[in-house]
Amino acid sequence: MSTETVTAPAAPHLGVGDRIRLWWDTLPRQTQWLVGIPAIVLIALLPVLRPPVLTTVGTDFGGVLAQFGMYALLAIGLNVVVGQAGLLDLGYVGFYAVGAYTVGLITSPDSPWRVHGLDPHWAWLAALPVAVALTAISGLILGSPTLRLRGDYLAIVTLGFGEIVRLLADNLSNITGGGRGLSRIAYPVVGTSSTRPTGVFSAGNTAHPVNSGTAWFWLSLVLIVVVLTLVGNLERSRVGRAWVAIREDEDAAEIMGVPTFKFKLWAFLIGASIGGLSGALYAGQVQFVVPTTFNVINSMLFLCAVVLGGQGNKLGVILGAFIVVYLPNFFIGRTNLFGIPINGNEIANYKYLFFGVALMVLMIFRPQGLFPARQKLLTYGRDVYAAARRAATALTHRTEETVGEAR
């Protein structure tokens, strides 16, 4: 009498990013907040604690983290367009420019459109919702005639939009200042003291431990949490499920009754709004805008952050933004690394080459990004997902017991 050999099903190979994502997805929402809030507080304290391993040498660590906060917002907004709805946008920097120039035109003394009578302490805050609204309108204007295009055609149109915005800013010298740009842009004047006469958000605030970079980083963190909450609620709603359906197969979604154009326009409008919010942060932080900042290379860096982190994963694209911002600044000013002599400034100058190579390697070995997204189209997808994992684990244990008995 022969005994058949029973083999347990092979477990899928999971990387570190997959394991972290799976662990996070199985946590109840309350537990996620209990874990997330201390993590956010720890991240907020980084520019104050300045851990030796992470602290940058040639640039202010708080300023680097403030730049990361802006890039993280941009990556979240671009992720709505590219990662959620599957729309290839190569001109996202145009929305970034619209937000920055809106704040500049409203608050800069160099602007002919400056709004007089605004309290200088709160002029930036008053301009912020206007910047977000105008950027959303620009997304609506761009998306209405172009979102019927797909793939490469849509990418070319959006790339042209980004260049048109930059060229307008460069050529409308009577309004935007042209190549000179707009200077003395308003910022929130709070926390004034004898050591900080112009407030904590002023570019001249270099006092330790809370300099201007740290203050802007903290403000960015607050906005990131708010935007993540809003976008997360959208993803779990009918809108988010429609986005995923459009990304996976637009024709099938249309046949099943999903108004694809409407939801693609929603994605464009929401992504544009978040881009304008980040642009307003940039204008207030540097207090100066110039057209060369909003070139196509920066648009590629924003897209690089989304692809590196994992399209469709909000936390993944934030990690991608951190990599894009932090790595070049990490090498600036360094003369050795782990005892090995290096020219850190020279290495930082080749950041575009390194990111290009990294993207090539990533597309070959892990095209879904470092932290891939696993969309759940069900309203109660988290509960179903957790129950399915428990059932699969129990089945594996029973199979192993059967194998042991057969042997």
N, C-alpha and C positions, 0 to 999 in steps of 0.2 A: 504494500500500500504506500503510494508516494504522497509526500507532503508538499503542497505548493508553498513556495516562498512568498511571503507577504512583505512588500516593501512600503515604507511610509512615503507619502508624497514629499518631494524635495521642496524645501522652503526657498522662496525667492531670495535672491541676493539683494541685500539692502545696504546702502551706504549710510554714512553718518547723518547726512541731511535727511534721508528717508526715515531713519529711526527717530530723529528728533521730531519730524513732522507727524509721524504716526503716534508718538507718545503725546504730543500736544493735542492732536485731534481727538483722542479718546478721553481727554480731561473734560469734566463738566465746565460750563461757562463760569460758574462762581469760582472754581478752582483756578481757572485760567487767569481771572482777575487777581486772585490771591498770589499767584506766582508772578504775574505781570507787573503789578504795582511796585513791589520791592525791586524788581529788575529795572524798571524805569527810574526809580530813585537812585539806584546804583549808577546807572548810565549818566544821570544828571550830575552826579558828584565827580565824574571823571575829570573834568577840567579843574576842579578844586583840589582833588587828591593828587592828580598828575602821577599816575603809576609809572615807575621808571621804564618798564618794558614797552608801554604804549606811547609815552610822551614824545613828541617831536622835538628835534634839536634846533633846526634852522628856522622854524616857524612857530608862532604861538599856538599851543595845543588847543586853547579855547577858540581861536579863530578857525583852526582846522575843523573842529567839531561844529562850529556855526555854519561853515560851508557844507559840511556833511548834512546838517539839518535841512538846508535848502535843497540839496540834491536828493535827499530822501523824499521830500514832498514832491519834487519833480518826478521821481521814479514811481511813486504811488499813483500820481495822475496819469503818467504815460502807461502804467500797468493796466489802468482801466481801459485805455484805448487798445493797446497792443495785446496785453495778457488776457484780459477778460473778453473783449469783443472781437479780438483777432484782426484788428485794423492796423496795417503797417503805416505808421506815421513817422516820417523822416524830418518833418519840419516843426517838431514840438517846441523848439527854441523860440519860434515866433510868438507863441502864447506867453512864454517867459519874458520876452521883450515887451509885449503889450502891457503886461502887469507892471514891469519896472518903469517904463516910460509914462504910464498913466500917473503913477505916484510922483515922478519927476515933473511932469507938466503941471500938476496941481499944486505942488509945494515948492518947487525950485524958484529962487529969485531970477534965474536966467530965462525962465519960461514966460512967453507972452500970454499964456493961458493960466497963469497962476491965480488961484482963488484967494483974493484978499479977504481979510477979516477972520481967517481961521486962527484959533489959538495955536501959537507955535509949539506949545507943549503937546498938543494932541492933533496936529495937522496930519501926521502920518497915519494915525488911527482913523481919522475921518476919510482919508484917501484910500484906505485899504478896501472897504466894501465896494467903492467905485471901481477900483482896479479889478477886483474879482468879477464884478458885473460886466464891465466892458470886455474882459477877456472871454467870458461866457458868450457874449454877443458875437465876438469875433469868431468863436468856434461854431456858432450857429450859422453865421454868414458863410464861413468856409465849408461847413459840412453839408448845408442844404443842397448846393448844386453838385458836390463832388462825391458824396457817399454812395452814389449809385455806381461808382467805379469800384473795381476790386484789384487786389494784388499789386502788381508793379505799377499800374496806372495810378492808383490811389497814392502810392509811395512817391511817385514823381510829382503829383499835384501838391502834396503836403510839403515836399522838399522845396518846391517853388514858392509856396506861401511863406516859409521861413526866410527865404532869401529876399522876397518882396518886402517883408517887414523890416529887415536889416537895411536894405537899400533906401527905403522911405526914410528911415531914421537918419541915414547918412546924407540924403539929398535935401530933405526939408529943413535946411539950416535956419530959416527964419522961425521955425517952430521948435524943432528938437535940438538946435545948436549944431547940427551936422557933426563933423568929426571932432569938434570941441566937446560935444556932449552937454549934459546938464549937471551942474554942481550944486553944492549946499542944499541937497534934498533933505527934507524934514525927517526926524526920527523921534521916537517917544522920549520926552525929557522927564525922566523920573529918577528918583534916588540921588538927587543932588546933595552934595556935602562939601566940606572944605577941601577934601582930597579929590572929589569928583564934581567940580563946579558946573559941568555941562550934563551931568547925569550918567547913569551906568551904561546906556545904549550909545553914547557918543563915541565916535571913532578915536577920539583923543583920550579915552579912559583906558589907561594901562595899569591901573592899580591892581594889586594882588590881594585876595584871590579871585575877586569878581571883576574881570575886565570886560570890555565891550563884547569880545568874542563869546565869553561865557554867558553874558546876559542874553545875547541873541540866540545862543544855543538853547537856553532854557525856554525862551519864547517859541523856538522852532519845535521843541519837544511837545509843548502844550498843543500847538497846532497839529502836529503829527498824530497825537492821540485822538484829537477831535476828528480829524479827517479819516483816520483808520476806523473809528467807530461808525461814522456815517457811511463810508464805503463798504464796511463789513455788513452793515444792515442791508444795504442795497444788494450785495452779493447773495444774501440769504433770502431775498425777496423774489418776486416774479421777474423783476428787472434783471437780476443777476442770473437767473436760470435762462432767461432769453439770451443774454450775452453769451453764455457758454454754448447754447444751442447754435447761435450764429457762428461762433468761432469754430465749432466742430464741423458743421455743414450748413452753410447758409441756405442752399437750395432746399434741403430737407426741412429746415426750420420754417421756411416760407410755405412749403406745402402743408406743414402741420398747423398753419394758422398764425405763426408768429409774425407780427408786423416788423420785419427786419429793419427797414429804413428808419422807422421811429426809434427803435432801441439803439441802433447805431448812432443816430443823432444825439440821443441821450448820453451815450458813452463819450462822444466827442465834446459835448457841452460840459459834462462833469470833469473830464480830463483837462479841458482848457481852463476851467475855473481854478483847479488846483495848481496848474502851471502859472496862472496869473497871481495866485497867492504867494507862490515862491518868488516870483519876480518882484513883488512888492517888498518881500523880506530882503531881497538882495539890494534893492534901491535904498531902503532905509539903513541897511548895515554899512554899505560902502559910501553912501551919500553922494554918489556920482554914477551916472550911466553914460556909456559911449557905445556906438554901434558895433565896434569890433568885438565886444564881449559876446554878442549874440550871433556868432558865425555857425556854419554847418558842422564844424568839428565838435562844438559843445553839444549840438543835437545828437551827434553820434555817441558821445559819452553818456548822455542820458539813456539812450537805447542800449548801450553796453551794460549799464547798471541793471536794467531790466533783464537782459538776456543772461548775464552772469548769475544773478540771484535766483532766477527761476520765474518765467512768465506765468502770471496768474496767481502768484504767491505774494501777498502783501509784505510779509516779514522777510521773504527772500529777496525782494527787490530793494528793501532797506539795507540788507547786508551787502547787496551789490553796489549800492550807492556809497556805502562806507569804504568798500574796497577801491572804488574809482577815485574817491577823494583822498583817502588816508595813505595809500601806498606811495604815490609820488612825494607827498609831504614827509613821509617817514624817512626818505633817503636824503632830503635836502639838508645840507650842513653836516652830514656824517662823514667822517674820515676813516672809520673802521666799523666792521660788523662782525661780532663774535671773534674779535682779534684779527680779522682779515682786513688789510688796508683797502679802502675803496674810495672812489670819488663820487660821493653821494649826489652832488649837483649834476654831474654828467649823467648818472643813471636816471635821475628824475627827468632830464630833458628827453629821454627816450621812452616816456610813458606811453605814447601812442603806439609805438612799435610793440611794447610789452603787452598792452591790452589787445592789440590785433592778434598777436601770437596766442594769447590766452583764449581768445574767442575761437580761433581755429581749432585749438586742442579741445576746447569744451564742446564744439559742434561735432567733433569726431567721437569723443569718448562719453560725453554726457550732454546730449543736445537739449535736454529738458532743464538744464541749469543746476546750480548747487543745491537749491531747495525746491524741487519740483512741486507743482500744485496738483492736488487731487480733488477735482470739483465734485461736489455732491449736489445733484439736481433735485433731491427731495427736500421738502420743507423741514422734515424731521430727520435729515440725513445723518446728523451726528449720532442720534440714538440707534438708527438702523446700522450704521457703520460699526459702532461699539458692540452691538449684539452679534453682528456677523463675525467680528474678530473673536469674541468669546466662543462662539460655536465652532469656528475653525480651530481654535486652540484645544477645545475639548475633543474634537475629532482627531486631532494629531495625537493627543495623549492616549485615546482609545486604540488608535492604530499601533502605537508603540507597544501598548500592553498586549495586543494580539500577536505582534511579531515576537515578543518575548515568550508568550505561551507556546507559539508554534515551534520555537527553537528548543 
